[in-house]
Amino acid sequence: MTFLAAVWLLLSAVSFHHITAGRWNELVTGTVIAVVALARAISPRSIPWLDWVTVALGGWLVATPLLLAHDTPAAAVNVVVVGLVVIALALVSTAISWRARSKPRFDAYPGDTSRMG
C-alpha cells in the first residue's frame, strides 16, 4: 500500500503540472518511498527499521507545503494527505513487524536455535 501511495505521489507530481521545487520534491521523495516500500515487501522481517525511514519521509511530505512553494492549494493538500497516509501505513507496518519478530519462528532446523526469533 505504501508503494501505491508513492506511485500516486509520482503521478500527481506530473499531473498537477507544477514546475516549482515542490514538484521535484514529490518526484524524489516518491521515488525513495517506492524503493523503501519495495525493499520492505521483499524482506519484511530483516529490515524493519526502514519503516521509520518511511515515517520520516511521510513527515517530510507533511511539512513541505510550509517549506517549499506549490503552485496550487490542491497540490499542497495532495502532498499533505499522501504524507499522512504514508505515515499511517508505515506505523501499521512497524507494529505488525515488531509483533511478528517477537514471536518465535518455527522454520529452524531441529536443534538449531540460532534462527529462532
C-alpha positions in Angstrom: 0.0 0.0 0.0 2.9 2.4 0.7 4.2 1.6 -2.7 0.9 2.7 -4.2 0.9 5.9 -2.2 4.4 6.6 -3.7 3.2 5.9 -7.2 0.3 8.3 -6.6 2.7 10.9 -5.4 4.8 10.4 -8.6 1.8 10.6 -10.8 0.3 13.6 -9.1 3.7 15.5 -9.4 3.4 15.1 -13.2 -0.4 15.6 -13.4 -0.6 18.8 -11.4 1.8 20.4 -14.0 3.6 22.5 -11.4 7.2 23.4 -12.0 8.2 24.6 -8.6 10.6 23.0 -6.1 7.5 21.1 -4.8 7.4 19.0 -8.0 11.0 17.9 -7.7 10.5 17.2 -4.0 7.5 15.0 -4.8 9.4 13.1 -7.5 12.4 12.5 -5.4 10.5 11.7 -2.2 8.1 9.5 -4.1 10.9 7.5 -5.7 12.6 7.0 -2.3 9.4 5.9 -0.7 8.7 3.5 -3.5 12.2 1.9 -3.3 11.9 1.6 0.5 8.4 0.1 0.2 9.7 -2.5 -2.3 12.7 -3.3 0.0 10.3 -3.9 2.9 8.0 -6.0 0.7 10.9 -8.2 -0.4 12.4 -8.7 3.1 9.9 -7.6 5.8 11.4 -9.3 8.8 15.1 -8.5 8.2 14.9 -4.7 7.9 12.0 -3.4 10.0 13.8 -0.1 10.7 13.1 1.0 7.1 9.5 1.7 8.4 11.0 4.5 10.5 12.6 5.9 7.4 9.2 5.9 5.7 7.7 7.6 8.7 10.3 10.4 8.4 9.7 10.7 4.7 5.9 11.0 5.3 6.6 13.7 7.9 8.8 15.5 5.4 5.9 15.4 3.0 3.5 16.9 5.6 6.0 19.7 6.3 6.9 20.6 2.7 3.9 22.9 2.0 5.3 25.1 4.7 8.9 25.0 3.4 8.6 24.7 -0.4 6.4 26.5 -3.0 3.5 24.7 -4.5 1.6 26.2 -7.5 -1.9 25.4 -6.3 -3.5 24.7 -2.9 -4.7 21.4 -4.4 -1.1 20.3 -4.9 -0.2 21.2 -1.3 -3.2 19.4 0.1 -2.3 16.3 -2.0 1.2 16.2 -0.6 -0.1 16.5 3.0 -2.7 13.8 2.5 -0.2 11.5 0.9 2.3 12.2 3.7 -0.3 11.3 6.3 -1.2 8.1 4.5 2.4 7.1 4.3 3.0 7.8 8.0 -0.1 5.8 8.9 0.8 2.8 6.7 4.4 2.8 7.9 3.3 2.8 11.6 0.9 -0.1 11.0 3.7 -1.9 9.2 6.1 -1.2 12.1 3.6 -2.6 14.6 3.0 -5.7 12.5 6.7 -6.3 12.0 7.7 -5.9 15.7 4.8 -8.1 16.7 5.8 -10.8 14.2 9.5 -10.5 15.3 8.6 -11.1 18.9 7.0 -14.5 18.1 9.4 -17.5 17.7 10.0 -18.8 14.3 9.4 -22.5 13.8 11.2 -22.9 10.4 14.6 -23.5 12.0 16.2 -26.9 11.8 15.6 -29.3 14.8 18.1 -28.4 17.5 19.2 -25.1 15.7 18.2 -22.3 18.0 20.3 -19.7 16.1 17.5 -19.0 13.6 14.7 -18.7 16.1 13.2 -15.2 16.7 
